[in-house]
Amino acid sequence: MKDTLKFFVFLVVMLIPVSMFAQDKGNLRGTIKDNAGNTLPGASVSIKGSTLGAASNMDGEYVLQGIPVGQVNIEVNYLGYKQISEIITITAEKTVLKDFIMQENSYELGDVVISAAVSGQQRALNQQKVADNLMQVISADQMGKFPDPNVSDALKRLSGITTDGKEVQLRGTPASFTNINMNGEQIMSSQESGKRNEALDVIPSDLLASMEVQKTLLPSNDGDAIAGVINMRTGTARSLKPKFSVDLGSGYSGIREKVNYNAKAGYSQRFFPTSKNSNGVLGIAANYSFLRNNSGYDRLEAEAWEPYKLTEKATGEVVSDETYIPTDYRYRYQTSTTTRNGMTFVADWAPTVNTKFTLSTVYNERKDDAERYRNRLRFRDNGNGFYLMEDGSIGSERMRSITQVSTQNEKIRNFNINLDGESTIGSWKVDGGLFYTLSKRNYESEMMGFQTPEWRAGKKVNGVTIPKGTVVGVMPTIYTKYLSGKYTYVPTGNMGTEAPDAISRYNLYTVENNNQITEGTNFTVRANASKNYYIKDYASILSFGVKGKFMNNTGEVPVGTNTYSYTASDANNLSNLLYTEQLDTKFLKNKLHFGVAPSFDKTKAYMNNPANAGDVTVNEYFSNMNREGTYYDTQEKVFSGYVMNKTQIDNVMLLAGVRVEHTRVNYKANKIEPYVDPNAPIQNDNPDAFNAYKSTLVSEKLNYTKFLPNLQMKADMSQNTVLRISWTTGYSRPNILDLVPSQGVSQDLERVTLGNPELKPAYANNFDILIEQYLPSVGLISLAAFHKNIQKFQFLNEGILDDPTSNYNGWQVIQTKNGKSAKVFGAEVTLNSALTFLPSFLKNLVLTTNYTYVFSQATTDKDRGVTRLPGQAESTANFALAYSTKRFTLQASMNYMGSFINALGSNSERDIWQDDRWQLDLNGSVNIYKGLTFWVEVVNALDSESYAYFGNKERAYKLQYNGVTGRGGFTYRF
């Protein structure tokens, strides 16, 4: 590593003394705007008859370096605008300032006049067209055309992207294969599961100036991004005139029938124009976004499917030795209030047109206050398996009902600050920056659990034994999304005459505090330089840079977070602590009745009453094991450097380079090993249950170096036809909690989640080809094909442990592992266009559509052989049709995500699948007055379900309905 850094230092030292201006060369710099004064990013500026060219940045600024002196013909092109051609005189060793004002093309349609396309799409497509790598862009205006309040929702409109509402997956690869950036640098995560990527529903999309999805990396990008990079950009002030915007709205959540609110305000302005910078040396831009969202969901969870013997009850004949039975399922009713605040502040100082310093700060905070009710049925094996009853239902000799109420308070804060500087000095450009990000999650939860006696054949309830072989209850069918069960056993004698699941049968048995603090930080320092030069007559740019990233992730359970066990008494009987006998008769979209619900407030009052102190004891085993088992502390240092060269040979751009990254990882975590101690208190009335544990602090180091070569070609086949071919390499680090030796034990489910200190980074060779045809109507037709060859990919594995020496022998074990290799093949088709060829008023229709097909072959181990890569959806698609005029827009958009494997089992019967899903969104807007717009949105208009299954679609694993949400409001820009 030291030799590598010495090489880059040597390279910098050797190149800097080169004369800043090549002889007989000058520069041209300026800003490109439309006739309304709006800056145009992604404009192409070139010298006619030469290979020298440049593109305008996010602020519409461009610079051409190393121009031969004398008169040159400058051409400016921007999709949807008329070309500009102008003669400019270049002076040796000087920078000529020249701004361009472009005129928009339009189509005359009788009395209706529409622009070539929405301005947001123009900006996005132009930036995409001039990019060196394969990239998609979403502009702020474009994001505003869809009902997407956060970044995760906005990204799903692009080809090849799938999202679960928080994380995004790119081109069928796991979410950890995508690097999430803010203004070019990686933001950290505070997710409970230790994932590297922050949940993107924390960040409001309306705070951003644009988002870039880079599907092929450049050597200047961080290398830990096999799938690509998602880069969120904040905007800077661009005009000496003040710009204000105000957005006020309200909405309605159908599933919980509550009102929502949102607001946004923005301001930007430049100050102090001088002779060296007529656009002002100081710029200020600030934005604020507020959202109060009252929502919730209905969910069924059946996460414990196991194979058991199934016997026909009437005849005693064995139907099957291995029939998968859901031994534990839960109804979850959640209502929540989300309060989200987002702020950006950007100040830039540009003492001259050639030098600029920018300070960017982004702060996002999301608070979720939720109340959750959960009804749970344990449908257990009693040693004889299960029974097929005469009516086709499935019977069990062992059942218990549990009802719970809990409060959850989650606060996530994400803070990012960038200090960047850049300067153009002759044919050189140098830039550098400091970046710091903090993401912190404070989570507090208190769960109160009530349970009935366990109704079990051969065991006693209130001193009365249930006869052996008695079926105490049944499930009408196990092959339905809407699982349900009922007791068939009728209590007798001292058991009482109440039904087994009567309210009076429930008593408080546990109160669990689950408080956690997770935090991630990243401090980055970087420096880059580039030199414009010529290889013969071919314009070239040599770039190089170095970077250091210093990242830290921690997780802990605060002291005082305890689990309490309660002895049954009259005071804690559910009949005295009841909220309602029937919480919801329309549960899961009117398919089920939810059932009984405890009162949190009444239970809390009971707990705080000193008269009930004799009912409670602190469960030291669960409390301490949870506290010690959650702890981890990881430090990662990444030192990197790159060199790349770009040469324009006629209409072909060739880019070649290499990046080197050296990673040092230090982590500490507690390894927890539970066991049965005959001298410790019995847990859950089960003498065979774990009741003690051994905790060992583990501290490990891990170092590795990755070499990442990169070749890319871009050919302008015509003015609006682009061909791209690339070979890139990348890698992906394991998630934090997947790497440390953590253990999450759920004894009642006989399930353990394990960390894996043996995990290795994945490495991939990526091949891409893309052809793009940009349309005169400001549209795009593109076809892409890609292939990824991934070694040591990470995947979530689920199986039954077969190890007699382990305390978890026979348990369900979930652990992230390295697969051997995976090959991913895919194709993407995009068609975006204003349908101006249609007759009459139909010319106002605008079509936006894309489709991605992905095929993969992944080899995990010799037992599973070849399977699909976990997390890879075979098909994803978006379709949007809008009717848009100068005054109003109406739009319907459909998003489709195909089915994919969430977790690989020990065999295909145990794979956990996420089913495919369609979602329909509707939105519209009308300009009421100059600058004043009324808008309305409907999200998930068809109330589409989210469904996961175990092995096959008949086995429900998780079913969730989020309901329909509507919003409307006013936006005023002036």
Secondary structure as the mmCIF struct_conf table of DSSP 4:
data_model
#
loop_
_struct_conf.conf_type_id
_struct_conf.id
_struct_conf.beg_label_comp_id
_struct_conf.beg_label_asym_id
_struct_conf.beg_label_seq_id
_struct_conf.end_label_comp_id
_struct_conf.end_label_asym_id
_struct_conf.end_label_seq_id
HELX_RH_AL_P HELX_RH_AL_P1 LYS A 2 LEU A 15
TURN_TY1_P TURN_TY1_P1 ILE A 16 PRO A 17
BEND BEND1 VAL A 18 VAL A 18
BEND BEND2 MET A 20 PHE A 21
TURN_TY1_P TURN_TY1_P2 GLN A 23 ASP A 24
STRN STRN1 LYS A 25 ASP A 34
TURN_TY1_P TURN_TY1_P3 ASN A 35 ALA A 36
BEND BEND3 GLY A 37 GLY A 37
STRN STRN2 THR A 39 THR A 39
TURN_TY1_P TURN_TY1_P4 PRO A 41 GLY A 42
STRN STRN3 SER A 44 ILE A 47
TURN_TY1_P TURN_TY1_P5 LYS A 48 GLY A 49
BEND BEND4 SER A 50 THR A 51
STRN STRN4 GLY A 53 ALA A 55
TURN_TY1_P TURN_TY1_P6 MET A 58 ASP A 59
BEND BEND5 GLY A 60 GLY A 60
STRN STRN5 GLU A 61 PRO A 68
BEND BEND6 VAL A 69 VAL A 69
STRN STRN6 GLY A 70 ASN A 77
TURN_TY1_P TURN_TY1_P7 LEU A 79 GLY A 80
STRN STRN7 TYR A 81 TYR A 81
STRN STRN8 ILE A 84 ILE A 90
TURN_TY1_P TURN_TY1_P8 ALA A 92 GLU A 93
STRN STRN9 THR A 95 LEU A 97
STRN STRN10 PHE A 100 MET A 102
STRN STRN11 GLU A 104 GLU A 104
STRN STRN12 SER A 106 LEU A 109
TURN_TY1_P TURN_TY1_P9 GLY A 110 ASP A 111
STRN STRN13 VAL A 112 SER A 115
BEND BEND7 ALA A 116 ALA A 117
HELX_RH_AL_P HELX_RH_AL_P2 SER A 119 VAL A 130
BEND BEND8 ASP A 132 ASN A 133
STRN STRN14 MET A 135 SER A 139
HELX_RH_AL_P HELX_RH_AL_P3 ALA A 140 MET A 143
TURN_TY1_P TURN_TY1_P10 GLY A 144 PRO A 147
STRN STRN15 ASN A 150 ASN A 150
HELX_RH_AL_P HELX_RH_AL_P4 VAL A 151 LEU A 155
TURN_TY1_P TURN_TY1_P11 LYS A 156 ARG A 157
BEND BEND9 LEU A 158 LEU A 158
TURN_TY1_P TURN_TY1_P12 SER A 159 GLY A 160
STRN STRN16 ILE A 161 THR A 163
BEND BEND10 ASP A 164 LYS A 166
STRN STRN17 VAL A 168 LEU A 170
TURN_TY1_P TURN_TY1_P13 ARG A 171 GLY A 172
BEND BEND11 THR A 173 THR A 173
HELX_RH_3T_P HELX_RH_3T_P1 ALA A 175 PHE A 177
STRN STRN18 THR A 178 MET A 182
TURN_TY1_P TURN_TY1_P14 ASN A 183 GLY A 184
STRN STRN19 GLU A 185 GLN A 186
HELX_LH_PP_P HELX_LH_PP_P1 ILE A 187 MET A 188
TURN_TY1_P TURN_TY1_P15 GLU A 192 SER A 193
BEND BEND12 ARG A 196 ASN A 197
HELX_LH_PP_P HELX_LH_PP_P2 GLU A 198 ALA A 199
HELX_RH_3T_P HELX_RH_3T_P2 LEU A 200 VAL A 202
BEND BEND13 ILE A 203 ILE A 203
STRN STRN20 PRO A 204 PRO A 204
HELX_RH_3T_P HELX_RH_3T_P3 SER A 205 LEU A 207
BEND BEND14 ALA A 209 ALA A 209
STRN STRN21 SER A 210 GLN A 214
BEND BEND15 LYS A 215 THR A 216
TURN_TY1_P TURN_TY1_P16 PRO A 219 SER A 220
BEND BEND16 ASN A 221 ASN A 221
BEND BEND17 GLY A 223 GLY A 223
BEND BEND18 ILE A 226 ALA A 227
STRN STRN22 GLY A 228 ARG A 233
BEND BEND19 LEU A 240 LYS A 241
STRN STRN23 LYS A 243 SER A 253
TURN_TY1_P TURN_TY1_P17 GLY A 254 GLU A 257
STRN STRN24 LYS A 258 PHE A 271
BEND BEND20 SER A 275 LYS A 276
TURN_TY1_P TURN_TY1_P18 SER A 278 ASN A 279
BEND BEND21 VAL A 281 VAL A 281
STRN STRN25 LEU A 282 GLU A 301
STRN STRN26 TRP A 305 GLU A 312
TURN_TY1_P TURN_TY1_P19 LYS A 313 THR A 315
STRN STRN27 VAL A 318 PRO A 326
STRN STRN28 ASP A 328 THR A 352
TURN_TY1_P TURN_TY1_P20 VAL A 353 ASN A 354
STRN STRN29 THR A 355 ARG A 380
BEND BEND22 GLY A 383 ASN A 384
STRN STRN30 PHE A 386 LEU A 388
TURN_TY1_P TURN_TY1_P21 GLU A 390 ASP A 391
BEND BEND23 GLY A 392 GLY A 392
STRN STRN31 ILE A 394 SER A 396
BEND BEND24 GLU A 397 GLU A 397
STRN STRN32 ARG A 398 ILE A 425
TURN_TY1_P TURN_TY1_P22 GLY A 426 SER A 427
STRN STRN33 TRP A 428 GLN A 451
HELX_LH_PP_P HELX_LH_PP_P3 THR A 452 GLU A 454
STRN STRN34 TRP A 455 ARG A 456
TURN_TY1_P TURN_TY1_P23 ALA A 457 GLY A 458
BEND BEND25 LYS A 459 LYS A 459
STRN STRN35 LYS A 460 VAL A 461
TURN_TY1_P TURN_TY1_P24 ASN A 462 GLY A 463
STRN STRN36 VAL A 464 THR A 465
HELX_LH_PP_P HELX_LH_PP_P4 ILE A 466 PRO A 467
TURN_TY1_P TURN_TY1_P25 LYS A 468 GLY A 469
STRN STRN37 GLY A 473 MET A 475
BEND BEND26 PRO A 476 PRO A 476
BEND BEND27 ILE A 478 TYR A 482
STRN STRN38 LYS A 486 TYR A 487
HELX_RH_3T_P HELX_RH_3T_P4 GLY A 493 MET A 495
BEND BEND28 THR A 497 GLU A 498
TURN_TY1_P TURN_TY1_P26 PRO A 500 ASP A 501
HELX_RH_3T_P HELX_RH_3T_P5 ILE A 503 ARG A 505
STRN STRN39 ASN A 507 ASN A 513
STRN STRN40 GLN A 516 ILE A 535
TURN_TY1_P TURN_TY1_P27 LYS A 536 ASP A 537
STRN STRN41 TYR A 538 GLU A 556
TURN_TY1_P TURN_TY1_P28 VAL A 559 GLY A 560
STRN STRN42 THR A 563 TYR A 566
BEND BEND29 ASP A 570 ASP A 570
TURN_TY1_P TURN_TY1_P29 ALA A 571 ASN A 572
STRN STRN43 ASN A 573 ASN A 573
HELX_RH_3T_P HELX_RH_3T_P6 LEU A 574 ASN A 576
BEND BEND30 LEU A 577 LEU A 577
STRN STRN44 LEU A 578 THR A 580
BEND BEND31 GLU A 581 GLU A 581
BEND BEND32 LEU A 583 LEU A 583
TURN_TY1_P TURN_TY1_P30 THR A 585 LYS A 586
HELX_RH_AL_P HELX_RH_AL_P5 PHE A 587 ASN A 590
TURN_TY1_P TURN_TY1_P31 LYS A 591 LYS A 591
STRN STRN45 LEU A 592 LEU A 592
STRN STRN46 ALA A 597 PRO A 598
HELX_RH_AL_P HELX_RH_AL_P6 PHE A 600 ASN A 608
HELX_RH_3T_P HELX_RH_3T_P7 PRO A 610 ASP A 615
STRN STRN47 VAL A 616 VAL A 618
HELX_RH_AL_P HELX_RH_AL_P7 GLU A 620 THR A 630
STRN STRN48 TYR A 632 ILE A 649
TURN_TY1_P TURN_TY1_P32 ASP A 650 ASN A 651
STRN STRN49 VAL A 652 TYR A 675
TURN_TY1_P TURN_TY1_P33 PRO A 678 ASN A 679
BEND BEND33 ALA A 680 ALA A 680
HELX_LH_PP_P HELX_LH_PP_P5 PRO A 681 ILE A 682
STRN STRN50 GLN A 683 GLN A 683
TURN_TY1_P TURN_TY1_P34 ASN A 684 ASP A 685
STRN STRN51 ASN A 686 ASN A 686
TURN_TY1_P TURN_TY1_P35 PRO A 687 ASP A 688
BEND BEND34 ALA A 689 ALA A 689
STRN STRN52 ALA A 692 SER A 718
TURN_TY1_P TURN_TY1_P36 GLN A 719 ASN A 720
STRN STRN53 THR A 721 SER A 732
HELX_LH_PP_P HELX_LH_PP_P6 ARG A 733 ASN A 735
HELX_RH_AL_P HELX_RH_AL_P8 ILE A 736 LEU A 739
BEND BEND35 VAL A 740 VAL A 740
STRN STRN54 GLN A 743 SER A 746
TURN_TY1_P TURN_TY1_P37 GLN A 747 GLU A 750
STRN STRN55 ARG A 751 LEU A 754
TURN_TY1_P TURN_TY1_P38 PRO A 757 GLU A 758
STRN STRN56 ALA A 762 LEU A 775
TURN_TY1_P TURN_TY1_P39 PRO A 776 VAL A 778
STRN STRN57 GLY A 779 GLN A 791
BEND BEND36 LYS A 792 LYS A 792
STRN STRN58 GLN A 794 ILE A 800
TURN_TY1_P TURN_TY1_P40 PRO A 804 THR A 805
BEND BEND37 SER A 806 SER A 806
TURN_TY1_P TURN_TY1_P41 ASN A 807 GLY A 810
BEND BEND38 TRP A 811 TRP A 811
STRN STRN59 GLN A 812 ASN A 818
BEND BEND39 LYS A 820 LYS A 820
STRN STRN60 SER A 821 ALA A 834
TURN_TY1_P TURN_TY1_P42 THR A 836 PHE A 837
BEND BEND40 LEU A 838 PRO A 839
HELX_RH_3T_P HELX_RH_3T_P8 SER A 840 ASN A 844
STRN STRN61 LEU A 845 THR A 859
TURN_TY1_P TURN_TY1_P43 LYS A 862 ARG A 864
STRN STRN62 VAL A 866 THR A 867
HELX_LH_PP_P HELX_LH_PP_P7 ARG A 868 LEU A 869
TURN_TY1_P TURN_TY1_P44 PRO A 870 GLY A 871
BEND BEND41 GLU A 874 GLU A 874
STRN STRN63 SER A 875 SER A 884
BEND BEND42 LYS A 886 ARG A 887
STRN STRN64 PHE A 888 MET A 897
STRN STRN65 PHE A 900 GLY A 905
BEND BEND43 SER A 906 ASN A 907
HELX_RH_3T_P HELX_RH_3T_P9 SER A 908 ARG A 910
STRN STRN66 ILE A 912 GLN A 914
HELX_LH_PP_P HELX_LH_PP_P8 ASP A 915 ASP A 916
STRN STRN67 ARG A 917 TYR A 929
TURN_TY1_P TURN_TY1_P45 LYS A 930 GLY A 931
STRN STRN68 LEU A 932 VAL A 939
BEND BEND44 ASN A 940 ASN A 940
TURN_TY1_P TURN_TY1_P46 ALA A 941 LEU A 942
STRN STRN69 SER A 946 PHE A 950
BEND BEND45 GLY A 951 ASN A 952
TURN_TY1_P TURN_TY1_P47 LYS A 953 GLU A 954
BEND BEND46 ARG A 955 ARG A 955
STRN STRN70 ALA A 956 TYR A 961
STRN STRN71 THR A 965 ARG A 973
#
